[in-house]
Amino acid sequence: MAVLHRAMAGEDVMGEPVWEWSQTLVGGALVRPLFGEEVAGALRPDGVRVLYSIALPKSYDGPPLAGARIALVDRGMEAGDAAGALRVSGAPDRTVPCPTRWDIVFEAGRVDG
């Protein structure tokens, strides 16, 4: 899986920010598709239609996940394609203490309109 995050790379001729996406590859993530009654109309926080619940291992030391995008490389998504990636919903945080290998759980999905 790839976590895509953006940073300002400068400004265009009109003074507007130009954003650049970079990626952090993460191994050992757990990805669980949500089905049926789990994906109700109420599950649209931040305008994201939630499709997956994802858990990251304790070893994750990448950038914050708020505002990030997720590419599920093993499911055919391109690691560097921010436009086709899933959007993280909300601002995930670590669970401490956590008895498992995964201490960050968040939801991700698509924005449709």
Legacy VTK file of the C-alpha trace (Angstrom):
# vtk DataFile Version 3.0
C-alpha trace
ASCII
DATASET POLYDATA
POINTS 113 float
0.000 0.000 0.000
1.170 3.564 -0.618
0.302 6.591 1.491
0.266 9.684 -0.717
0.678 13.093 0.858
1.072 16.504 -0.667
3.320 19.422 0.067
3.482 22.865 -1.460
6.137 22.914 -4.179
5.898 26.621 -4.954
3.530 29.078 -6.585
2.320 29.510 -10.142
2.467 32.807 -12.077
-0.816 33.909 -10.471
0.514 33.336 -6.950
-1.580 30.213 -6.381
0.070 27.266 -4.590
1.398 24.383 -6.659
1.119 21.027 -4.870
3.358 18.012 -5.313
2.439 14.481 -4.227
4.969 12.099 -2.707
4.525 8.553 -1.507
5.435 6.378 1.450
5.199 2.621 0.861
3.760 0.665 3.791
3.943 -3.110 4.160
1.830 -5.238 6.465
-1.342 -3.148 6.346
-4.691 -4.874 6.867
-7.379 -3.882 4.355
-11.013 -4.817 4.940
-13.673 -3.930 2.379
-16.944 -2.722 3.875
-20.121 -4.259 2.489
-23.892 -3.925 2.630
-25.257 -2.326 5.757
-21.750 -1.207 6.799
-21.770 1.321 3.926
-24.903 3.290 4.735
-25.646 6.829 3.633
-24.488 8.056 7.044
-20.969 6.800 6.341
-19.930 9.812 4.273
-17.696 11.781 6.632
-15.670 14.508 4.918
-17.641 13.835 1.718
-15.941 10.446 1.357
-18.015 7.366 0.515
-16.237 4.948 2.861
-15.278 1.668 1.163
-12.465 0.230 3.294
-11.316 -0.039 6.879
-7.507 -0.060 6.960
-5.138 -0.861 9.833
-1.486 0.173 9.752
1.290 -1.573 11.665
2.954 0.018 14.668
6.077 0.449 12.553
4.359 3.147 10.420
6.327 6.362 10.826
5.173 8.234 7.740
3.430 11.587 7.538
0.101 12.227 9.284
-2.834 10.539 7.568
-5.254 13.477 7.737
-5.692 14.705 4.164
-3.672 11.815 2.747
-4.638 9.454 -0.042
-4.183 5.695 -0.137
-3.252 3.545 -3.135
-3.908 -0.168 -2.636
-1.082 -1.364 -4.858
-1.877 -5.066 -4.430
-5.412 -4.343 -5.653
-4.263 -2.731 -8.898
-4.001 0.933 -7.919
-0.943 2.886 -9.091
1.310 3.947 -6.193
1.865 7.456 -7.562
-1.647 8.173 -8.875
-3.177 10.631 -6.390
-6.229 11.204 -8.623
-7.166 7.509 -8.590
-6.290 6.886 -4.938
-8.680 6.562 -2.007
-9.098 9.471 0.379
-8.565 9.080 4.097
-11.633 10.029 6.114
-11.038 12.132 9.214
-7.805 12.395 11.180
-6.656 8.915 12.263
-4.625 8.604 15.449
-2.663 5.842 17.187
-4.321 3.619 19.785
-2.093 3.389 22.869
-1.737 0.904 24.430
-2.563 -1.558 21.690
-2.092 -5.330 22.114
-1.880 -6.077 18.368
0.677 -5.297 15.630
-1.657 -2.644 14.178
-2.300 0.504 16.169
-3.801 2.872 13.569
-7.238 2.077 12.111
-8.958 4.423 9.686
-11.499 4.478 6.898
-10.868 5.404 3.294
-12.987 5.687 0.183
-13.915 7.681 -2.867
-15.363 11.128 -3.350
-18.259 11.003 -5.787
-19.450 14.461 -6.648
LINES 1 114
113 0 1 2 3 4 5 6 7 8 9 10 11 12 13 14 15 16 17 18 19 20 21 22 23 24 25 26 27 28 29 30 31 32 33 34 35 36 37 38 39 40 41 42 43 44 45 46 47 48 49 50 51 52 53 54 55 56 57 58 59 60 61 62 63 64 65 66 67 68 69 70 71 72 73 74 75 76 77 78 79 80 81 82 83 84 85 86 87 88 89 90 91 92 93 94 95 96 97 98 99 100 101 102 103 104 105 106 107 108 109 110 111 112
